[in-house]
Amino acid sequence: MVTRSFAAAFVTLALTACATGSANTSRWEMEGGGGTPSAFLSDNDSCGAEASRRAPTVLADQSPASVVAPRNTMNTPPRQDANPIRQRAYMDCMAARGWRVVTD
């Protein structure tokens, strides 16, 4: 009896978590509209380069200029950088160019 109750409770929690997780999705949006995927990728690369200059990281797969742009797209939440200085620099740069993160 206890096992059946535990199993039912677990299934209920799992279904609730799945439903809640999919309801809140974040994505990038240009303030005032008009943002295109190509404009986003250009700004993403430029802001990634600026952030890398502020807090360089030495990785074997980086370009000689030590520039690593995050692999963000307009329709996905921003990827978090492990370095908070680089993360803040990237987010500030994107905001200065008119991009913001919105949650649906």
N, C-alpha and C positions, 0 to 999 in steps of 0.2 A: 504494500500500500504506500509506504513512504517512498519507495523507488518510483512508482508511477506518478506521485505528486511532484517529486523532484524533476522527473523528466518533463512533465507538463509545464512546470514553471520555467525550466530551461528553454523549452521551445518557445514559450510566450516571450521571454526576454530576448531571445535571438531574433524573433520576428519583429519585435518592437525596435531593436537596435538597427536592423536593416532598413526598416521603414523610416526611421528618424534620420539615419545617415544619408539617405538618398534625397531627402527633402531639402537639405541645406547645401547647395552647390555654389561655389565661388567661381568667378570668371573676371577677366579684365574688360574694362569698358572705357572708351574715350569720353571725357567730359564734354557734354554738348553733342555727342554722337559723331558719326562720320569716321570712326576709326576703322581702318582696313587691316586685314591680316598681314599684308606686306609692310604697312607702316608700323604695325606692332613689332614684327620681327626686326625691322631696322632699329627701332628704339630699344628693343630688348638687347640687341647686340651692342649698341652704343653704350647703354647703361651698364651692361655686364662688363664692358671694357673699363668704364670709369670706376666701377666698384672694385675691379681687380687691381687697378692702379693704386687705390686707397689702401687696400689690404692684400698684397700679393700672396699667392700660394704657389708653392713649387710642387708640381705634379709631373710625373713622367709623360703624360699624354697632352700636356699643354703646349700651345704654340710658343715660339721663342719670345714673344712679347708678354707671355704669362697672362694672357687674356682668356677668361672663360666666361661665356655668357650662359646664364641659366637656360635650360631647355623649357621655356615657357611658351604657351600658345594663348591666344585670346580666350579660348573656351575652357581653360583649366585654371585651377587655383595656382597662385604663385608657388614655386618650389622654394623651400626654405634653405638658405645657405648656413652651413655650420659656423661660419664666422659672423658674429653679430655686426661688426663694423662694415663688412662687405654687404650684408643683407640690408642694413639701414641705408647705405650709399645707393644701392640698387633701387630700393623702394622710393627714396627721395628723388632720384633721377627720373624714374618713371612718372612720379607725380608731377614733377616740373614740366614734363612733356605732355601732361594732360591725361595720363592713364590712372585709373583707380580700380580697386578690386570691389566688386559688388557681389552680394549674396542673394541668390534667388529664393 
